[in-house]
Amino acid sequence: MRISDLHNLENELEMSLKNIRIKKSALIGHENVELSNKVTLIHQQNIQLHNKVYGETDKIKLEKGSCCVHTLEKESSSVPLQLNVNRAVQECEISLG
């Protein structure tokens, strides 16, 4: 191969790699939006569960996009709420302690 052929090949490889990175970034962005929507849905389900258990929503402490232990307060008592989101299989588990 001539030097010019090698340079052309190098340029083609760089452009292909750039296109792959752009597509991968777009896929990651799309997946991020989907996961955010799922977390929002889980948040809404937690509020509904809280309403069924306590009949009020003014003291619920849940943040959008969070995946950790939160506390639901009812008068002087606190009930731990465990929210586990398994992103690998896209399932969630909600349990009151």
All heavy atoms as an XYZ file, in Angstrom:
767
protein
N       0.840     -1.194      0.000
C       0.000      0.000      0.000
C       0.877      1.246      0.000
O       1.928      1.280      0.627
C      -0.888      0.045      1.247
C      -2.001     -0.966      1.284
S      -3.068     -0.661      2.692
C      -4.517     -0.123      1.883
N       0.357      2.227     -0.658
C       1.060      3.502     -0.672
C       0.695      4.305      0.567
O      -0.286      4.017      1.254
C       0.690      4.284     -1.923
C       1.105      3.580     -3.217
C       0.700      4.358     -4.411
N      -0.769      4.549     -4.357
C      -1.485      5.082     -5.319
N      -0.907      5.519     -6.397
N      -2.781      5.207     -5.202
N       1.463      5.325      0.833
C       1.223      6.200      1.990
C      -0.151      6.861      1.879
O      -0.889      6.952      2.855
C       2.334      7.276      2.093
C       3.691      6.651      2.349
C       1.997      8.304      3.151
C       3.843      6.056      3.715
N      -0.511      7.299      0.696
C      -1.819      7.950      0.511
C      -2.963      6.977      0.801
O      -3.989      7.358      1.368
C      -1.940      8.536     -0.888
O      -1.840      7.524     -1.862
N      -2.787      5.723      0.420
C      -3.802      4.703      0.711
C      -3.944      4.495      2.224
O      -5.051      4.340      2.743
C      -3.445      3.378      0.040
C      -3.533      3.439     -1.478
O      -4.294      4.291     -1.995
O      -2.845      2.626     -2.135
N      -2.825      4.479      2.912
C      -2.856      4.325      4.376
C      -3.542      5.513      5.046
O      -4.311      5.334      5.991
C      -1.432      4.139      4.923
C      -0.748      2.817      4.587
C       0.694      2.833      5.054
C      -1.504      1.654      5.215
N      -3.263      6.717      4.553
C      -3.914      7.905      5.105
C      -5.424      7.871      4.857
O      -6.225      8.222      5.746
C      -3.308      9.187      4.506
C      -1.983      9.554      5.065
N      -1.784      9.884      6.385
C      -0.765      9.642      4.466
C      -0.510     10.152      6.584
N       0.142      9.999      5.428
N      -5.815      7.446      3.663
C      -7.246      7.328      3.349
C      -7.918      6.290      4.246
O      -9.021      6.517      4.757
C      -7.455      6.962      1.880
C      -7.137      8.093      0.945
O      -7.156      9.253      1.340
N      -6.817      7.763     -0.305
N      -7.239      5.175      4.447
C      -7.769      4.134      5.323
C      -7.893      4.634      6.754
O      -8.895      4.403      7.434
C      -6.876      2.896      5.257
C      -7.310      1.703      6.099
C      -8.688      1.219      5.687
C      -6.287      0.576      5.958
N      -6.891      5.363      7.196
C      -6.917      5.931      8.552
C      -8.093      6.904      8.701
O      -8.811      6.885      9.709
C      -5.598      6.641      8.841
C      -5.526      7.247     10.233
C      -4.227      7.976     10.483
O      -3.538      8.365      9.508
O      -3.904      8.178     11.666
N      -8.296      7.738      7.712
C      -9.411      8.689      7.750
C     -10.763      7.979      7.776
O     -11.676      8.385      8.499
C      -9.340      9.653      6.567
C      -8.202     10.639      6.688
O      -7.732     10.926      7.786
N      -7.738     11.164      5.552
N     -10.885      6.919      6.981
C     -12.127      6.150      6.972
C     -12.385      5.509      8.335
O     -13.523      5.509      8.832
C     -12.079      5.074      5.891
C     -12.206      5.605      4.483
C     -12.128      4.489      3.451
O     -12.568      3.363      3.749
O     -11.615      4.751      2.349
N     -11.338      4.964      8.929
C     -11.477      4.360     10.254
C     -11.868      5.403     11.307
O     -12.720      5.145     12.168
C     -10.177      3.656     10.666
C      -9.846      2.369      9.916
C      -8.447      1.894     10.279
C     -10.871      1.298     10.232
N     -11.272      6.560     11.248
C     -11.611      7.632     12.199
C     -13.060      8.074     12.034
O     -13.765      8.295     13.020
C     -10.658      8.810     12.026
C      -9.269      8.543     12.575
C      -8.293      9.683     12.328
O      -8.691     10.710     11.721
O      -7.128      9.542     12.733
N     -13.510      8.206     10.784
C     -14.909      8.605     10.543
C     -15.875      7.521     11.026
O     -16.914      7.826     11.629
C     -15.132      8.886      9.050
C     -14.443     10.141      8.554
S     -15.021     11.626      9.396
C     -16.657     11.722      8.775
N     -15.528      6.262     10.788
C     -16.380      5.169     11.256
C     -16.461      5.154     12.771
O     -17.540      4.991     13.351
C     -15.848      3.821     10.751
O     -15.926      3.744      9.365
N     -15.337      5.337     13.426
C     -15.303      5.369     14.890
C     -16.118      6.543     15.425
O     -16.867      6.403     16.402
C     -13.859      5.449     15.375
C     -13.640      5.414     16.877
C     -14.199      4.125     17.473
C     -12.152      5.534     17.188
N     -16.018      7.687     14.768
C     -16.789      8.870     15.180
C     -18.291      8.601     15.050
O     -19.071      8.924     15.942
C     -16.390     10.077     14.324
C     -17.086     11.347     14.709
C     -16.612     12.520     13.857
C     -17.339     13.785     14.245
N     -16.901     14.926     13.417
N     -18.702      7.975     13.939
C     -20.116      7.648     13.739
C     -20.613      6.649     14.781
O     -21.735      6.769     15.283
C     -20.348      7.104     12.332
C     -20.244      8.168     11.274
O     -20.455      9.349     11.550
N     -19.891      7.776     10.065
N     -19.798      5.678     15.107
C     -20.169      4.692     16.135
C     -20.349      5.379     17.482
O     -21.312      5.107     18.207
C     -19.112      3.565     16.214
C     -19.200      2.695     14.961
C     -19.296      2.731     17.472
C     -18.049      1.719     14.813
N     -19.429      6.284     17.833
C     -19.537      7.014     19.108
C     -20.802      7.868     19.159
O     -21.466      7.952     20.190
C     -18.304      7.871     19.330
C     -17.087      7.065     19.704
C     -15.881      7.941     19.946
N     -14.743      7.131     20.350
C     -13.487      7.440     20.091
N     -13.194      8.546     19.442
N     -12.516      6.641     20.487
N     -21.147      8.507     18.041
C     -22.359      9.333     17.990
C     -23.604      8.459     18.184
O     -24.506      8.796     18.959
C     -22.424     10.117     16.659
C     -21.356     11.208     16.646
C     -23.813     10.703     16.437
C     -21.181     11.889     15.296
N     -23.652      7.313     17.514
C     -24.801      6.409     17.649
C     -24.905      5.864     19.066
O     -25.997      5.794     19.640
C     -24.694      5.252     16.647
C     -24.941      5.660     15.216
C     -24.770      4.489     14.265
C     -24.933      4.927     12.827
N     -24.720      3.826     11.880
N     -23.766      5.492     19.635
C     -23.762      4.961     21.000
C     -24.236      6.027     21.981
O     -25.014      5.746     22.892
C     -22.362      4.476     21.376
C     -22.290      3.806     22.712
C     -20.910      3.243     22.982
C     -20.883      2.559     24.332
N     -19.569      1.968     24.615
N     -23.785      7.259     21.804
C     -24.211      8.358     22.667
C     -25.721      8.581     22.567
O     -26.387      8.824     23.578
C     -23.453      9.616     22.271
O     -23.862     10.709     23.035
N     -26.247      8.509     21.347
C     -27.688      8.680     21.159
C     -28.461      7.553     21.839
O     -29.496      7.791     22.469
C     -28.028      8.732     19.671
N     -27.960      6.318     21.732
C     -28.616      5.185     22.387
C     -28.593      5.331     23.905
O     -29.585      5.063     24.585
C     -27.951      3.872     21.975
C     -28.210      3.410     20.544
C     -27.335      2.194     20.217
C     -29.670      3.079     20.338
N     -27.472      5.772     24.438
C     -27.361      5.976     25.884
C     -28.321      7.076     26.335
O     -28.989      6.950     27.352
C     -25.907      6.295     26.276
C     -25.047      5.045     26.119
C     -25.817      6.824     27.703
C     -23.552      5.287     26.265
N     -28.412      8.138     25.557
C     -29.349      9.214     25.884
C     -30.787      8.734     25.874
O     -31.576      9.075     26.761
N     -31.137      7.924     24.894
C     -32.491      7.368     24.798
C     -32.777      6.455     25.990
O     -33.852      6.514     26.588
C     -32.650      6.612     23.483
C     -33.993      5.997     23.293
N     -35.128      6.751     23.052
C     -34.399      4.708     23.328
C     -36.166      5.939     22.940
N     -35.749      4.694     23.108
N     -31.806      5.614     26.336
C     -31.976      4.719     27.486
C     -32.122      5.520     28.780
O     -32.921      5.177     29.649
C     -30.790      3.767     27.596
C     -30.929      2.760     28.717
C     -29.759      1.797     28.802
O     -28.782      1.955     28.046
O     -29.835      0.884     29.625
N     -31.385      6.614     28.892
C     -31.480      7.478     30.068
C     -32.883      8.064     30.205
O     -33.441      8.117     31.306
C     -30.427      8.582     29.994
C     -30.338      9.376     31.265
O     -30.513      8.852     32.354
N     -30.058     10.656     31.118
N     -33.460      8.488     29.087
C     -34.825      9.031     29.111
C     -35.815      7.950     29.542
O     -36.703      8.187     30.361
C     -35.203      9.612     27.722
C     -36.686      9.918     27.637
C     -34.379     10.855     27.438
N     -35.658      6.732     28.999
C     -36.550      5.629     29.368
C     -36.444      5.308     30.856
O     -37.453      5.107     31.533
C     -36.234      4.387     28.544
C     -36.679      4.478     27.103
C     -36.336      3.229     26.299
O     -35.715      2.295     26.849
O     -36.695      3.191     25.112
N     -35.229      5.253     31.379
C     -35.041      4.971     32.803
C     -35.616      6.083     33.671
O     -36.219      5.824     34.716
C     -33.560      4.750     33.117
C     -32.947      3.467     32.571
C     -31.444      3.460     32.796
C     -33.584      2.241     33.193
N     -35.435      7.305     33.236
C     -36.007      8.434     33.973
C     -37.527      8.338     34.016
O     -38.152      8.596     35.047
C     -35.578      9.752     33.324
O     -36.149     10.846     33.992
N     -38.136      7.946     32.894
C     -39.590      7.769     32.859
C     -40.027      6.654     33.792
O     -41.052      6.766     34.477
C     -40.062      7.477     31.430
C     -39.944      8.681     30.524
O     -39.874      9.815     30.985
N     -39.905      8.441     29.228
N     -39.248      5.570     33.860
C     -39.588      4.473     34.767
C     -39.481      4.901     36.223
O     -40.318      4.534     37.051
C     -38.694      3.263     34.505
C     -39.053      2.551     33.223
C     -38.202      1.329     32.998
C     -38.616      0.674     31.693
N     -38.038     -0.633     31.513
N     -38.449      5.680     36.548
C     -38.293      6.172     37.921
C     -39.460      7.096     38.270
O     -39.993      7.033     39.382
C     -36.932      6.882     38.100
C     -36.878      7.645     39.404
C     -35.809      5.861     38.035
N     -39.888      7.927     37.322
C     -41.037      8.806     37.551
C     -42.293      7.985     37.801
O     -43.082      8.291     38.705
C     -41.241      9.751     36.352
O     -40.059     10.538     36.186
C     -42.438     10.653     36.560
N     -42.485      6.923     37.020
C     -43.643      6.047     37.214
C     -43.591      5.383     38.591
O     -44.603      5.329     39.298
C     -43.691      4.988     36.111
C     -44.820      3.960     36.217
C     -46.180      4.650     36.105
C     -44.664      2.901     35.140
N     -42.427      4.901     38.981
C     -42.277      4.286     40.305
C     -42.560      5.307     41.400
O     -43.206      4.994     42.400
C     -40.865      3.675     40.456
C     -40.731      2.465     39.543
C     -40.586      3.278     41.907
C     -39.307      1.959     39.406
N     -42.108      6.531     41.207
C     -42.385      7.612     42.161
C     -43.898      7.810     42.311
O     -44.414      7.917     43.423
C     -41.704      8.894     41.680
C     -42.052     10.103     42.466
N     -41.584     10.332     43.738
C     -42.834     11.159     42.170
C     -42.065     11.478     44.178
N     -42.830     11.997     43.236
N     -44.600      7.840     41.192
C     -46.058      8.007     41.235
C     -46.721      6.818     41.933
O     -47.666      6.986     42.700
C     -46.611      8.178     39.827
C     -46.197      9.479     39.182
C     -46.524      9.522     37.696
O     -46.911      8.529     37.101
N     -46.336     10.695     37.095
N     -46.221      5.605     41.677
C     -46.765      4.420     42.344
C     -46.499      4.475     43.842
O     -47.344      4.057     44.638
C     -46.163      3.153     41.736
C     -46.632      2.889     40.325
C     -45.870      1.762     39.647
O     -44.797      1.366     40.083
N     -46.437      1.253     38.555
N     -45.341      4.989     44.233
C     -45.034      5.136     45.660
C     -45.994      6.111     46.334
O     -46.431      5.884     47.458
C     -43.597      5.605     45.864
C     -42.598      4.504     45.662
O     -42.928      3.335     45.793
N     -41.373      4.862     45.326
N     -46.311      7.187     45.642
C     -47.262      8.154     46.193
C     -48.634      7.502     46.353
O     -49.302      7.675     47.376
C     -47.336      9.416     45.305
C     -46.025     10.194     45.411
C     -48.521     10.296     45.701
C     -45.928     11.355     44.457
N     -49.060      6.717     45.347
C     -50.344      6.023     45.436
C     -50.335      5.024     46.588
O     -51.317      4.923     47.335
C     -50.662      5.318     44.123
C     -50.967      6.266     42.987
C     -51.088      5.559     41.650
O     -50.870      4.361     41.545
N     -51.424      6.327     40.611
N     -49.240      4.298     46.747
C     -49.114      3.353     47.859
C     -49.169      4.085     49.190
O     -49.850      3.655     50.125
C     -47.803      2.569     47.735
C     -47.481      1.593     48.860
C     -48.542      0.497     48.926
C     -46.104      0.979     48.641
N     -48.480      5.198     49.264
C     -48.498      6.007     50.486
C     -49.910      6.488     50.792
O     -50.348      6.466     51.944
C     -47.542      7.192     50.334
C     -47.457      8.042     51.557
N     -48.232      9.159     51.726
C     -46.700      7.922     52.666
C     -47.953      9.701     52.890
N     -47.025      8.966     53.482
N     -50.628      6.911     49.752
C     -52.012      7.358     49.946
C     -52.893      6.226     50.461
O     -53.753      6.447     51.312
C     -52.593      7.901     48.645
C     -52.023      9.250     48.293
O     -51.488      9.956     49.137
N     -52.104      9.605     47.033
N     -52.684      5.013     49.952
C     -53.470      3.875     50.421
C     -53.160      3.559     51.882
O     -54.045      3.219     52.649
C     -53.199      2.637     49.558
C     -53.819      2.695     48.200
C     -53.510      1.442     47.409
C     -54.091      1.517     46.013
N     -53.775      0.317     45.220
N     -51.881      3.650     52.241
C     -51.478      3.300     53.602
C     -51.836      4.406     54.587
O     -52.385      4.143     55.656
C     -49.960      2.999     53.662
C     -49.505      2.798     55.092
C     -49.645      1.762     52.829
N     -51.559      5.654     54.250
C     -51.706      6.760     55.194
C     -52.790      7.766     54.844
O     -53.176      8.563     55.684
C     -50.379      7.501     55.344
C     -49.295      6.645     55.909
C     -48.244      6.212     55.115
C     -49.330      6.241     57.232
C     -47.248      5.412     55.628
C     -48.341      5.441     57.750
C     -47.302      5.038     56.957
O     -46.322      4.247     57.468
N     -53.228      7.781     53.611
C     -54.263      8.722     53.208
C     -53.796     10.156     53.103
O     -54.587     11.070     53.112
N     -52.496     10.390     53.001
C     -51.978     11.750     52.856
C     -50.696     11.711     52.039
O     -50.028     10.702     51.969
C     -51.708     12.395     54.213
C     -50.681     11.665     55.045
C     -50.519     12.257     56.426
O     -51.514     12.541     57.073
O     -49.360     12.432     56.814
N     -50.382     12.858     51.402
C     -49.171     12.910     50.588
C     -48.273     14.073     50.966
O     -47.193     14.205     50.420
C     -49.519     13.067     49.091
O     -50.274     14.261     48.915
C     -50.276     11.884     48.566
N     -48.690     14.904     51.917
C     -47.934     16.118     52.165
C     -46.587     15.887     52.838
O     -45.726     16.740     52.793
C     -48.757     17.115     52.983
C     -49.216     16.532     54.297
O     -49.321     15.304     54.403
O     -49.474     17.313     55.222
N     -46.345     14.724     53.446
C     -45.083     14.504     54.130
C     -44.201     13.462     53.456
O     -43.216     13.041     54.016
C     -45.342     14.081     55.578
C     -45.955     15.174     56.417
C     -46.046     14.752     57.852
C     -46.649     15.854     58.698
N     -46.758     15.447     60.088
N     -44.536     13.056     52.253
C     -43.739     12.041     51.563
C     -42.433     12.670     51.079
O     -42.430     13.791     50.613
C     -44.523     11.408     50.392
C     -43.805     10.194     49.861
C     -44.785     12.388     49.288
C     -44.658      9.333     48.955
N     -41.336     11.953     51.254
C     -40.021     12.448     50.848
C     -39.447     11.535     49.775
O     -38.761     10.586     50.069
C     -39.064     12.495     52.037
C     -39.340     13.581     53.026
C     -38.400     13.498     54.208
C     -36.984     13.754     53.765
N     -36.017     13.712     54.852
N     -39.759     11.812     48.514
C     -39.218     11.056     47.394
C     -38.705     12.055     46.375
O     -39.377     13.031     46.067
C     -40.279     10.159     46.757
C     -40.833      9.043     47.621
C     -41.977      8.360     46.897
C     -39.763      8.032     47.962
N     -37.540     11.816     45.850
C     -36.964     12.699     44.858
C     -36.916     12.003     43.511
O     -36.616     10.826     43.439
C     -35.544     13.099     45.268
C     -35.494     13.872     46.569
C     -34.068     14.163     46.984
O     -33.160     13.992     46.146
O     -33.875     14.560     48.125
N     -37.185     12.739     42.451
C     -37.150     12.176     41.104
C     -35.739     11.689     40.802
O     -34.770     12.379     41.030
C     -37.562     13.232     40.078
C     -37.587     12.709     38.663
C     -38.018     13.769     37.691
C     -37.991     13.218     36.280
N     -38.322     14.223     35.296
N     -35.666     10.460     40.281
C     -34.387      9.910     39.892
C     -33.588      9.288     41.012
O     -32.466      8.888     40.825
N     -34.165      9.200     42.214
C     -33.401      8.638     43.323
C     -33.706      7.168     43.500
O     -34.802      6.716     43.224
C     -33.718      9.393     44.618
O     -35.079      9.262     44.930
N     -32.738      6.441     43.946
C     -32.862      5.008     44.191
C     -32.205      4.716     45.525
O     -31.060      4.291     45.586
C     -32.199      4.182     43.095
S     -32.971      4.408     41.492
N     -32.878      5.016     46.574
C     -32.291      4.795     47.889
C     -33.421      4.685     48.908
O     -34.587      4.709     48.569
C     -31.345      5.927     48.258
S     -32.114      7.550     48.212
N     -33.065      4.579     50.179
C     -34.061      4.444     51.231
C     -34.595      5.823     51.576
O     -33.837      6.763     51.775
C     -33.438      3.790     52.486
C     -34.445      3.730     53.610
C     -32.936      2.401     52.150
N     -35.896      5.947     51.645
C     -36.552      7.187     52.041
C     -37.408      6.894     53.267
O     -37.691      5.754     53.589
C     -37.460      7.712     50.914
C     -36.704      8.082     49.694
N     -36.040      9.257     49.572
C     -36.484      7.399     48.556
C     -35.452      9.307     48.392
N     -35.712      8.181     47.759
N     -37.847      7.938     53.924
C     -38.697      7.774     55.093
C     -40.031      8.456     54.851
O     -40.078      9.598     54.412
C     -38.028      8.405     56.339
O     -36.790      7.765     56.538
C     -38.894      8.230     57.565
N     -41.102      7.732     55.118
C     -42.442      8.296     55.083
C     -42.812      8.640     56.519
O     -42.753      7.790     57.396
C     -43.440      7.279     54.516
C     -43.187      6.806     53.091
C     -44.217      5.748     52.710
C     -43.261      7.955     52.130
N     -43.181      9.886     56.742
C     -43.487     10.312     58.096
C     -44.993     10.371     58.310
O     -45.729     10.865     57.486
C     -42.872     11.684     58.363
C     -41.362     11.675     58.244
C     -40.762     13.057     58.377
O     -41.509     14.008     58.660
O     -39.544     13.165     58.195
N     -45.445      9.897     59.434
C     -46.857      9.940     59.816
C     -46.900     10.360     61.270
O     -46.506      9.610     62.151
C     -47.499      8.552     59.614
C     -48.904      8.432     60.142
C     -49.895      9.032     59.193
C     -51.288      8.676     59.683
N     -52.294      9.447     59.133
N     -47.331     11.586     61.505
C     -47.380     12.160     62.843
C     -46.031     11.985     63.531
O     -45.036     12.488     63.064
C     -48.541     11.561     63.633
C     -49.896     11.877     63.011
C     -51.035     11.142     63.651
O     -50.805     10.405     64.628
O     -52.151     11.313     63.175
N     -45.957     11.230     64.626
C     -44.690     11.108     65.346
C     -43.903      9.861     64.961
O     -42.789      9.671     65.415
C     -44.966     11.080     66.851
O     -45.740      9.944     67.170
N     -44.474      8.990     64.134
C     -43.768      7.765     63.767
C     -43.203      7.873     62.352
O     -43.718      8.594     61.525
C     -44.709      6.565     63.849
O     -45.759      6.717     62.919
N     -42.125      7.145     62.104
C     -41.529      7.085     60.772
C     -41.509      5.641     60.307
O     -41.253      4.735     61.087
C     -40.098      7.623     60.805
O     -40.105      8.995     61.079
N     -41.790      5.449     59.037
C     -41.784      4.109     58.452
C     -40.751      4.112     57.337
O     -40.858      4.897     56.405
C     -43.170      3.748     57.870
C     -43.138      2.393     57.193
C     -44.234      3.804     58.943
N     -39.709      3.255     57.420
C     -38.747      3.230     56.320
C     -39.363      2.606     55.070
O     -40.085      1.627     55.164
C     -37.605      2.370     56.859
C     -38.206      1.574     57.955
C     -39.377      2.346     58.484
N     -39.097      3.194     53.951
C     -39.575      2.691     52.662
C     -38.368      2.348     51.826
O     -37.517      3.187     51.586
C     -40.410      3.758     51.939
C     -40.825      3.444     50.509
C     -41.812      2.290     50.494
C     -41.415      4.652     49.851
N     -38.279      1.099     51.397
C     -37.157      0.663     50.580
C     -37.589      0.621     49.126
O     -38.569     -0.039     48.796
C     -36.695     -0.736     51.025
C     -35.529     -1.286     50.252
C     -34.235     -0.561     50.560
O     -33.967     -0.266     51.706
N     -33.463     -0.275     49.557
N     -36.884      1.335     48.277
C     -37.154      1.354     46.837
C     -35.894      0.865     46.132
O     -34.871      1.512     46.171
C     -37.499      2.770     46.365
C     -37.565      3.005     44.866
C     -38.642      2.144     44.244
C     -37.817      4.464     44.578
N     -35.986     -0.309     45.537
C     -34.854     -0.875     44.804
C     -35.199     -0.935     43.335
O     -36.194     -1.536     42.967
C     -34.534     -2.295     45.301
C     -34.100     -2.305     46.729
O     -33.360     -1.439     47.161
N     -34.581     -3.270     47.491
N     -34.393     -0.314     42.495
C     -34.588     -0.370     41.054
C     -33.418     -1.139     40.471
O     -32.273     -0.745     40.597
C     -34.657      1.038     40.439
C     -34.807      0.941     38.934
C     -35.793      1.824     41.050
N     -33.724     -2.269     39.861
C     -32.709     -3.092     39.220
C     -32.653     -2.694     37.763
O     -33.503     -3.076     36.974
C     -33.050     -4.577     39.374
C     -31.969     -5.464     38.840
O     -31.191     -5.053     37.995
N     -31.933     -6.682     39.334
N     -31.656     -1.891     37.387
C     -31.580     -1.364     36.030
C     -31.186     -2.422     35.021
O     -31.472     -2.294     33.845
C     -30.615     -0.189     35.995
C     -31.191      0.973     36.753
C     -30.408      2.219     36.578
N     -31.161      3.311     37.178
C     -30.649      4.250     37.891
N     -29.371      4.287     38.108
N     -31.402      5.189     38.413
N     -30.518     -3.476     35.468
C     -30.097     -4.509     34.523
C     -31.301     -5.228     33.933
O     -31.365     -5.482     32.747
C     -29.175     -5.507     35.213
N     -32.297     -5.555     34.785
C     -33.484     -6.251     34.291
C     -34.707     -5.350     34.303
O     -35.796     -5.775     34.005
C     -33.768     -7.523     35.110
C     -32.715     -8.578     34.847
C     -33.882     -7.239     36.581
N     -34.527     -4.105     34.667
C     -35.572     -3.093     34.662
C     -36.794     -3.520     35.463
O     -37.923     -3.487     34.996
C     -35.952     -2.723     33.235
C     -34.785     -2.155     32.458
C     -35.129     -1.813     31.037
O     -36.184     -2.160     30.535
N     -34.236     -1.147     30.357
N     -36.541     -3.942     36.713
C     -37.600     -4.284     37.638
C     -37.451     -3.421     38.867
O     -36.398     -2.880     39.131
C     -37.499     -5.750     38.049
C     -37.721     -6.729     36.941
C     -37.531     -8.162     37.375
O     -37.146     -8.376     38.542
O     -37.778     -9.057     36.567
N     -38.515     -3.324     39.628
C     -38.405     -2.589     40.874
C     -39.070     -3.384     41.980
O     -39.907     -4.230     41.759
C     -39.033     -1.210     40.776
S     -40.827     -1.258     40.703
N     -38.638     -3.102     43.181
C     -39.183     -3.746     44.363
C     -39.459     -2.653     45.379
O     -38.604     -1.840     45.677
C     -38.172     -4.740     44.928
C     -38.572     -5.346     46.236
C     -37.441     -6.199     46.808
O     -36.682     -6.781     46.025
O     -37.343     -6.235     48.031
N     -40.676     -2.631     45.901
C     -41.054     -1.633     46.889
C     -41.490     -2.382     48.138
O     -42.312     -3.292     48.061
C     -42.226     -0.754     46.386
C     -41.843     -0.083     45.071
C     -42.636      0.247     47.434
C     -42.988      0.591     44.377
N     -40.934     -2.013     49.272
C     -41.342     -2.664     50.501
C     -41.360     -1.664     51.644
O     -40.530     -0.787     51.725
C     -40.395     -3.830     50.840
O     -39.083     -3.346     51.011
N     -42.365     -1.814     52.504
C     -42.456     -0.985     53.701
C     -41.839     -1.760     54.845
O     -42.093     -2.938     55.037
C     -43.929     -0.687     54.039
C     -44.628      0.275     53.089
C     -46.096      0.339     53.424
C     -44.008      1.650     53.169
N     -40.998     -1.085     55.642
C     -40.321     -1.749     56.759
C     -41.094     -1.661     58.038
O     -42.059     -1.030     58.228
